[in-house]
Amino acid sequence: MTETLTSTTTGAGSAGIGPTEAELAAGRRAHELDRAHVFHSWSAQDKINPMTVVKAEGTRLWDGEGRRLLDFSSQLVNTNIGHQHPKVVAAIQEQAGKLCTIAPQHANDARSEAARLIAGLTPGDLDHVFFTNGGADAVEHAIRMARLHTGRKKVLSAYRSYHGGTHLAINATGDPRRIANDYGDSGVVHFFAPFLYRSSFHAATEAEETERALRHLEDIIQFEGAANIAALLLESVPGTAGIMVPPAGYMAGVRELTRKYGIMYIADEVMAGFGRTGKWFAVDHWDVVPDLLAFAKGVNSGYVPLGGVAISGAVFDTFRERAYPGGLTYSGHPLACAAAVATINAMADERMVENAAELGERVVRPALEDLAARHPSVGEVRGVGMFWAIELVKDRGTREPLAPYGSSSPAMDAVVAFCKDNGLLPFANFNRLHVVPALNISEEDLREGLAILDRALYVADGFIDAP
């Protein structure tokens, strides 16, 4: 069962020390006020009982009961450097003492340095950065830029994708969260991206999946009219939709099609970017350079809300003499940008991206392949870096998922409950468990979390259909 710890001391230097009685009391009060006043996203308000978090440090957090949990979720796959990294906390504190906020029309050193660092990491000529408050508005502005640049309206986006919760971003989304918000007025056309395990193209090999997915995409472009299409929006590696790493040749093929038809290619790197896949950006795995790149989450590990769009030279040129019709009060907020500068520097100095790549291949891949071999509830494991999915099924032959697409199930609820009861905070979506811890997780903590998942999968095995 989960270890429960209390202590009379706290602080950044007291790694592993649990909350004080005063912190637990504050947590109980926080939960009471939450239930009285807070409206939660993606939830029926009377059907939830949110976990209270009273303390977090590194790869651990403590809930309102004092239970210590290993964070295998990175929250919403955004705390890429873990919780309370001292260099980033110090940078926020220092910036707050110097300049808490300033309107976006004014230059400030935090934003300028953040833009320089980001431009130095993005591929190709993505040398200019428009800052936003998060990933959804980064996607919205990338689409707006593409439409203004091309003079076209339509946007292509994949099913099994997630691009954000604002109006246009949720309509660009392909997963079921779109449906209740979809009024058919967004100009978005969806297509099937490759996913060999649940192929829409009856493919038997990766090569077939790539060839058929690209042929399907070109058919959609032609049927919709290339002259009407402003942009193709694509998660480089889809995140909450299932962590489906594109097969060989697909990303290069997409880029070729966008160039052929004059369509702006927008890479959604909100979740996959900033080291999550073992490279600074997931597109780097395929040496692909988009026209626009949306980012957020890992840019500063979510310590202060921040996102943005990295802009190619051609798109930037459109707005040299023409005003860009868009902006946000908090665009490039000094506290957020100071956190980004400290985060990027800490990631580079501590080789977090390299750690994610190395442990992903040496530890996670073989461990998950072993789980797949031993647990009949595991249909497939897939991923890269610190970005992995375990696909759970009732029947390996039929591949019937352990929870319906777009929903959960008693089986998945039981698996998640076991994880929490045994000290692991998992990331679960539909019939999948995602292995997405902080990029700087230690091998010891990583193996501990994988061992808990191993035990949790025996719970899943109990729900499979009998042969």
C-alpha positions as CSV (number, residue, x, y, z in Angstrom):
1,M,0.0,0.0,0.0
2,T,1.0,3.6,-0.4
3,E,3.4,5.0,2.2
4,T,1.9,7.8,4.3
5,L,4.5,10.2,5.7
6,T,4.3,13.2,7.9
7,S,7.1,15.5,9.2
8,T,7.7,18.7,11.1
9,T,10.1,20.0,8.4
10,T,9.7,20.9,4.8
11,G,11.6,22.7,2.2
12,A,13.3,22.3,-1.2
13,G,16.3,20.5,0.4
14,S,14.2,17.9,2.2
15,A,13.6,15.5,-0.6
16,G,11.2,12.7,0.3
17,I,9.9,14.4,3.5
18,G,6.2,14.4,3.6
19,P,3.8,17.2,4.6
20,T,3.4,18.6,8.0
21,E,0.1,18.4,10.0
22,A,-0.5,22.1,9.2
23,E,-0.1,21.3,5.4
24,L,-2.5,18.4,5.7
25,A,-5.0,20.6,7.5
26,A,-4.6,23.2,4.8
27,G,-5.2,20.5,2.2
28,R,-8.5,19.5,3.9
29,R,-9.6,23.1,3.8
30,A,-8.6,23.4,0.1
31,H,-10.7,20.3,-0.8
32,E,-13.7,21.7,1.1
33,L,-13.5,25.0,-0.7
34,D,-12.9,23.3,-4.0
35,R,-16.1,21.3,-3.7
36,A,-18.0,24.5,-2.7
37,H,-16.7,26.8,-5.4
38,V,-14.5,25.4,-8.1
39,F,-15.9,24.3,-11.5
40,H,-13.7,21.6,-13.0
41,S,-13.0,21.0,-16.7
42,W,-14.1,18.0,-18.6
43,S,-16.2,16.8,-15.6
44,A,-19.7,16.3,-14.4
45,Q,-19.3,18.3,-11.2
46,D,-21.3,16.1,-8.8
47,K,-19.4,12.9,-10.0
48,I,-15.9,13.9,-9.2
49,N,-13.8,13.9,-6.0
50,P,-10.6,15.6,-7.0
51,M,-7.4,14.5,-5.3
52,T,-5.8,17.2,-3.2
53,V,-2.1,17.8,-3.6
54,V,-0.4,19.4,-0.6
55,K,3.2,19.1,-1.7
56,A,5.3,18.1,-4.7
57,E,9.0,17.7,-5.2
58,G,11.0,16.1,-8.0
59,T,9.2,13.0,-9.2
60,R,7.0,12.8,-6.1
61,L,3.9,14.4,-4.7
62,W,1.8,14.0,-1.6
63,D,-2.0,14.0,-1.5
64,G,-4.4,15.3,1.1
65,E,-4.1,12.1,3.1
66,G,-0.3,12.4,3.2
67,R,0.2,9.5,0.7
68,R,3.4,9.7,-1.3
69,L,2.9,9.1,-5.0
70,L,5.5,8.7,-7.7
71,D,4.3,10.9,-10.5
72,F,4.3,8.9,-13.7
73,S,1.9,11.4,-15.4
74,S,4.0,14.5,-15.3
75,Q,0.6,15.9,-14.5
76,L,-0.8,16.6,-18.0
77,V,2.5,15.5,-19.5
78,N,3.9,19.0,-18.8
79,T,6.2,18.9,-15.8
80,N,9.1,17.7,-17.9
81,I,11.7,18.7,-15.3
82,G,9.7,17.4,-12.3
83,H,8.2,19.4,-9.5
84,Q,9.8,22.4,-7.8
85,H,13.1,22.4,-9.6
86,P,15.1,24.8,-7.5
87,K,16.7,26.7,-10.4
88,V,13.3,27.5,-12.0
89,V,11.7,28.4,-8.6
90,A,14.6,30.7,-8.0
91,A,14.3,32.3,-11.4
92,I,10.6,33.0,-10.9
93,Q,11.3,34.5,-7.5
94,E,14.1,36.7,-8.9
95,Q,11.9,37.9,-11.8
96,A,9.1,38.7,-9.4
97,G,11.4,40.9,-7.4
98,K,12.5,42.7,-10.6
99,L,9.5,42.9,-13.0
100,C,6.3,40.9,-12.3
101,T,4.4,41.9,-15.4
102,I,4.5,44.3,-18.4
103,A,2.3,44.8,-21.4
104,P,3.4,42.7,-24.4
105,Q,4.1,45.7,-26.6
106,H,7.2,46.5,-24.5
107,A,10.4,44.5,-24.7
108,N,11.8,42.9,-21.6
109,D,14.9,40.8,-21.0
110,A,13.1,37.6,-19.9
111,R,11.0,37.4,-23.0
112,S,13.9,38.3,-25.3
113,E,16.1,35.7,-23.9
114,A,13.4,33.0,-23.9
115,A,12.8,33.8,-27.6
116,R,16.5,33.5,-28.4
117,L,16.8,30.2,-26.6
118,I,13.7,28.7,-28.3
119,A,14.8,29.9,-31.7
120,G,18.1,28.2,-31.1
121,L,16.4,24.9,-30.6
122,T,13.7,24.9,-33.2
123,P,14.6,23.3,-36.6
124,G,15.3,25.2,-39.8
125,D,14.4,28.9,-40.0
126,L,11.8,29.0,-37.3
127,D,13.6,32.0,-35.8
128,H,10.7,34.2,-34.6
129,V,8.4,33.4,-31.6
130,F,4.9,34.6,-30.9
131,F,4.2,33.9,-27.2
132,T,0.8,32.8,-26.0
133,N,-0.6,31.6,-22.6
134,G,-0.7,27.9,-23.5
135,G,-1.0,25.3,-26.1
136,A,-4.6,25.8,-27.3
137,D,-4.1,29.5,-28.1
138,A,-0.7,28.6,-29.7
139,V,-2.6,26.3,-32.1
140,E,-5.3,28.9,-32.7
141,H,-2.7,31.6,-33.6
142,A,-0.7,29.2,-35.8
143,I,-3.9,28.5,-37.8
144,R,-4.7,32.2,-38.0
145,M,-1.2,33.0,-39.3
146,A,-1.5,30.2,-41.9
147,R,-4.9,31.5,-43.1
148,L,-3.6,35.0,-43.4
149,H,-0.5,33.9,-45.1
150,T,-2.2,31.8,-47.7
151,G,-5.6,33.6,-48.0
152,R,-7.3,30.2,-47.6
153,K,-9.7,28.9,-44.9
154,K,-9.7,25.1,-44.5
155,V,-7.5,23.2,-42.1
156,L,-6.7,19.5,-42.2
157,S,-6.3,17.7,-38.9
158,A,-6.1,14.0,-37.9
159,Y,-8.6,11.9,-36.1
160,R,-7.1,10.6,-32.8
161,S,-5.6,14.0,-32.0
162,Y,-5.9,16.6,-29.4
163,H,-5.1,20.3,-30.0
164,G,-6.7,22.2,-27.1
165,G,-9.9,23.3,-25.5
166,T,-10.6,26.7,-27.1
167,H,-13.2,26.9,-29.9
168,L,-11.0,26.4,-33.0
169,A,-8.5,24.1,-31.2
170,I,-11.2,21.8,-30.0
171,N,-12.8,21.7,-33.4
172,A,-9.4,20.8,-34.9
173,T,-9.2,18.1,-32.3
174,G,-10.0,14.6,-33.6
175,D,-10.8,12.8,-30.3
176,P,-14.3,12.6,-28.8
177,R,-13.9,15.7,-26.7
178,R,-14.6,17.6,-30.0
179,I,-18.0,16.1,-30.6
180,A,-20.0,18.1,-28.0
181,N,-18.3,21.3,-29.2
182,D,-18.5,20.7,-33.0
183,Y,-21.0,22.9,-34.9
184,G,-19.4,22.3,-38.3
185,D,-18.4,26.0,-38.7
186,S,-14.7,25.8,-38.0
187,G,-13.4,25.0,-41.5
188,V,-11.6,21.9,-40.2
189,V,-11.6,18.6,-42.2
190,H,-10.4,15.5,-40.5
191,F,-8.3,12.6,-42.0
192,F,-6.9,9.3,-40.7
193,A,-3.3,9.3,-39.7
194,P,-1.3,6.1,-39.5
195,F,-1.9,3.7,-36.6
196,L,-0.9,0.2,-37.6
197,Y,-2.3,-1.5,-34.5
198,R,-5.8,-0.2,-35.3
199,S,-5.2,0.5,-39.0
200,S,-7.9,2.3,-40.9
201,F,-6.3,1.1,-44.1
202,H,-6.2,-2.7,-43.5
203,A,-2.4,-2.6,-43.6
204,A,-0.3,-5.5,-42.4
205,T,3.1,-3.7,-42.3
206,E,4.4,-0.3,-41.5
207,A,5.4,0.2,-45.1
208,E,1.8,-0.5,-46.2
209,E,0.4,1.8,-43.4
210,T,2.7,4.7,-44.6
211,E,1.9,4.3,-48.2
212,R,-1.9,4.0,-47.7
213,A,-2.1,6.8,-45.2
214,L,-0.3,9.1,-47.5
215,R,-2.5,8.1,-50.4
216,H,-5.6,8.8,-48.3
217,L,-4.2,12.2,-47.2
218,E,-3.6,13.2,-50.8
219,D,-7.1,12.0,-51.8
220,I,-8.5,14.3,-49.0
221,I,-6.5,17.2,-50.3
222,Q,-7.7,16.7,-53.8
223,F,-11.4,16.1,-52.8
224,E,-11.4,19.2,-50.6
225,G,-9.6,21.4,-53.1
226,A,-6.0,22.2,-52.4
227,A,-6.6,25.9,-53.3
228,N,-9.0,26.0,-50.3
229,I,-6.7,24.5,-47.7
230,A,-4.6,26.9,-45.6
231,A,-2.9,24.4,-43.3
232,L,-2.3,20.8,-42.2
233,L,-2.1,20.6,-38.4
234,L,-0.5,17.4,-37.1
235,E,0.8,16.3,-33.7
236,S,4.3,15.1,-34.4
237,V,3.6,12.2,-32.0
238,P,0.0,12.2,-30.8
239,G,-0.2,12.5,-27.0
240,T,-3.5,11.9,-25.2
241,A,-4.8,10.2,-28.4
242,G,-2.4,7.3,-27.9
243,I,1.3,8.0,-28.5
244,M,1.4,6.6,-32.0
245,V,4.9,7.1,-33.3
246,P,4.6,7.8,-37.0
247,P,6.0,4.9,-39.2
248,A,9.1,5.4,-41.3
249,G,8.5,7.7,-44.3
250,Y,5.2,9.2,-43.1
251,M,6.4,12.6,-41.8
252,A,8.6,13.2,-44.8
253,G,5.6,12.2,-47.1
254,V,3.4,14.7,-45.3
255,R,5.9,17.5,-45.7
256,E,6.2,16.7,-49.4
257,L,2.4,16.8,-49.9
258,T,2.2,20.2,-48.1
259,R,4.9,21.6,-50.3
260,K,3.3,20.1,-53.4
261,Y,0.0,21.8,-52.8
262,G,1.2,25.0,-51.1
263,I,-0.3,24.1,-47.7
264,M,1.2,25.4,-44.5
265,Y,2.4,22.6,-42.3
266,I,1.8,23.2,-38.6
267,A,3.6,20.9,-36.2
268,D,1.8,20.6,-32.9
269,E,4.6,20.0,-30.4
270,V,2.7,21.1,-27.3
271,M,3.1,17.8,-25.6
272,A,5.8,16.1,-27.7
273,G,8.2,19.1,-27.7
274,F,10.9,20.1,-25.3
275,G,12.5,16.7,-24.8
276,R,9.6,14.5,-24.3
277,T,10.5,12.1,-27.1
278,G,14.3,12.2,-26.4
279,K,14.9,15.1,-28.8
280,W,14.2,18.8,-28.3
281,F,11.3,18.5,-30.7
282,A,9.7,15.4,-32.1
283,V,10.0,16.5,-35.7
284,D,13.8,16.2,-35.2
285,H,13.4,12.4,-35.4
286,W,12.5,12.7,-39.0
287,D,14.5,15.9,-40.0
288,V,11.3,17.6,-40.9
289,V,10.9,21.4,-40.8
290,P,7.4,22.8,-40.5
291,D,6.2,26.2,-41.5
292,L,4.8,26.9,-38.0
293,L,5.4,25.0,-34.7
294,A,3.1,25.3,-31.7
295,F,4.6,24.7,-28.3
296,A,3.7,25.0,-24.6
297,K,3.8,22.6,-21.6
298,G,7.5,21.5,-21.4
299,V,8.8,24.9,-22.4
300,N,8.8,25.8,-18.7
301,S,7.3,22.6,-17.3
302,G,4.1,24.5,-16.6
303,Y,5.5,26.4,-13.7
304,V,3.9,29.6,-15.1
305,P,1.4,29.4,-18.1
306,L,3.3,29.8,-21.4
307,G,3.0,28.7,-25.0
308,G,3.9,30.0,-28.3
309,V,4.3,29.7,-32.1
310,A,7.7,29.4,-33.8
311,I,7.4,31.0,-37.2
312,S,9.3,30.4,-40.4
313,G,10.9,33.1,-42.4
314,A,8.3,33.0,-45.2
315,V,5.4,33.4,-42.8
316,F,7.2,36.1,-40.9
317,D,7.7,38.0,-44.1
318,T,3.9,38.2,-44.5
319,F,3.7,40.4,-41.5
320,R,6.7,42.7,-42.0
321,E,4.6,45.5,-43.4
322,R,1.1,44.0,-42.6
323,A,-0.1,44.1,-39.0
324,Y,-0.8,40.8,-37.5
325,P,-4.4,40.9,-36.1
326,G,-4.0,39.1,-32.8
327,G,-2.6,39.4,-29.4
328,L,-2.9,38.6,-25.7
329,T,-2.6,40.7,-22.6
330,Y,-0.2,38.2,-21.0
331,S,1.8,37.2,-24.1
332,G,5.4,36.7,-23.2
333,H,4.7,37.3,-19.5
334,P,7.9,38.0,-17.6
335,L,7.4,35.4,-14.9
336,A,6.6,32.7,-17.5
337,C,9.5,33.6,-19.8
338,A,11.9,33.7,-16.8
339,A,10.7,30.2,-16.0
340,A,11.3,29.2,-19.6
341,V,14.8,30.5,-19.6
342,A,15.7,28.7,-16.4
343,T,13.9,25.5,-17.6
344,I,15.7,25.3,-21.0
345,N,19.1,26.0,-19.4
346,A,18.5,23.4,-16.6
347,M,17.4,20.9,-19.2
348,A,20.6,21.5,-21.2
349,D,23.0,21.7,-18.3
350,E,21.6,18.5,-16.7
351,R,21.2,16.6,-20.0
352,M,17.6,15.9,-19.4
353,V,16.8,15.3,-23.1
354,E,19.6,12.8,-23.4
355,N,18.4,11.1,-20.2
356,A,15.0,10.7,-21.6
357,A,16.4,9.2,-24.8
358,E,18.8,6.9,-23.0
359,L,16.4,5.6,-20.3
360,G,13.6,5.3,-22.8
361,E,15.6,2.8,-24.9
362,R,17.6,1.0,-22.3
363,V,14.9,0.8,-19.5
364,V,11.4,1.6,-20.6
365,R,11.3,-0.2,-24.0
366,P,12.5,-3.6,-22.8
367,A,10.5,-3.4,-19.6
368,L,7.3,-2.7,-21.5
369,E,8.0,-5.4,-24.0
370,D,8.5,-7.8,-21.1
371,L,5.1,-6.7,-19.7
372,A,3.5,-7.3,-23.1
373,A,4.9,-10.8,-23.2
374,R,3.7,-11.7,-19.7
375,H,0.3,-9.9,-19.4
376,P,-2.5,-11.1,-21.7
377,S,-4.3,-7.7,-21.2
378,V,-1.5,-5.9,-23.0
379,G,-2.3,-5.6,-26.7
380,E,0.6,-3.4,-27.7
381,V,3.3,-1.1,-26.2
382,R,4.7,1.8,-28.2
383,G,6.6,5.0,-27.7
384,V,9.9,6.8,-27.7
385,G,11.9,8.8,-25.1
386,M,9.8,9.3,-22.0
387,F,6.6,9.0,-24.1
388,W,5.0,5.5,-24.0
389,A,1.6,3.9,-24.1
390,I,0.4,0.5,-22.9
391,E,-2.7,-0.5,-24.9
392,L,-5.0,-2.7,-22.8
393,V,-7.4,-5.1,-24.4
394,K,-10.0,-7.6,-23.4
395,D,-9.0,-10.0,-26.2
396,R,-5.7,-9.9,-28.0
397,G,-7.2,-11.6,-31.0
398,T,-10.0,-9.2,-31.6
399,R,-8.1,-6.2,-30.0
400,E,-11.3,-5.2,-28.2
401,P,-10.2,-2.4,-25.9
402,L,-10.5,-2.7,-22.1
403,A,-12.5,0.5,-22.2
404,P,-14.6,1.9,-25.1
405,Y,-13.1,4.6,-27.3
406,G,-13.9,7.9,-25.6
407,S,-14.7,6.5,-22.2
408,S,-13.4,4.5,-19.2
409,S,-14.6,1.3,-17.7
410,P,-14.7,-0.5,-14.3
411,A,-11.6,-2.5,-15.5
412,M,-9.6,0.7,-16.2
413,D,-10.9,2.3,-12.9
414,A,-9.6,-0.7,-11.0
415,V,-6.2,-0.6,-12.6
416,V,-5.8,3.1,-11.9
417,A,-7.0,2.7,-8.3
418,F,-4.5,-0.1,-7.8
419,C,-1.7,2.2,-9.0
420,K,-2.7,5.0,-6.7
421,D,-3.1,2.6,-3.7
422,N,0.4,1.3,-4.3
423,G,2.2,4.7,-4.7
424,L,2.0,5.5,-8.4
425,L,0.1,8.4,-10.0
426,P,-0.6,7.1,-13.6
427,F,-1.8,8.8,-16.7
428,A,-4.7,6.9,-18.1
429,N,-6.9,7.7,-21.1
430,F,-9.6,5.4,-22.5
431,N,-8.1,1.9,-22.6
432,R,-4.5,3.1,-22.2
433,L,-1.9,3.7,-19.5
434,H,0.8,6.1,-20.5
435,V,4.3,6.0,-19.1
436,V,5.2,9.7,-19.1
437,P,7.4,10.6,-16.1
438,A,9.7,13.6,-15.8
439,L,12.6,13.6,-18.2
440,N,15.1,13.8,-15.4
441,I,13.7,10.8,-13.5
442,S,16.3,8.5,-12.0
443,E,16.7,5.0,-13.2
444,E,15.8,3.8,-9.6
445,D,12.5,5.7,-9.6
446,L,11.7,4.7,-13.2
447,R,12.1,1.0,-12.4
448,E,10.0,1.4,-9.2
449,G,7.2,2.8,-11.2
450,L,7.4,0.1,-13.9
451,A,7.3,-2.5,-11.1
452,I,4.1,-1.0,-9.8
453,L,2.6,-1.1,-13.3
454,D,3.6,-4.7,-13.6
455,R,1.5,-5.5,-10.5
456,A,-1.4,-3.3,-11.7
457,L,-1.5,-5.2,-15.0
458,Y,-2.5,-8.4,-13.1
459,V,-5.7,-6.5,-12.2
460,A,-6.2,-5.8,-15.9
461,D,-5.5,-9.5,-16.7
462,G,-8.5,-10.4,-14.5
463,F,-10.9,-8.6,-16.8
464,I,-9.8,-10.2,-20.1
465,D,-12.3,-12.4,-21.9
466,A,-11.7,-16.1,-21.3
467,P,-10.2,-18.1,-24.2
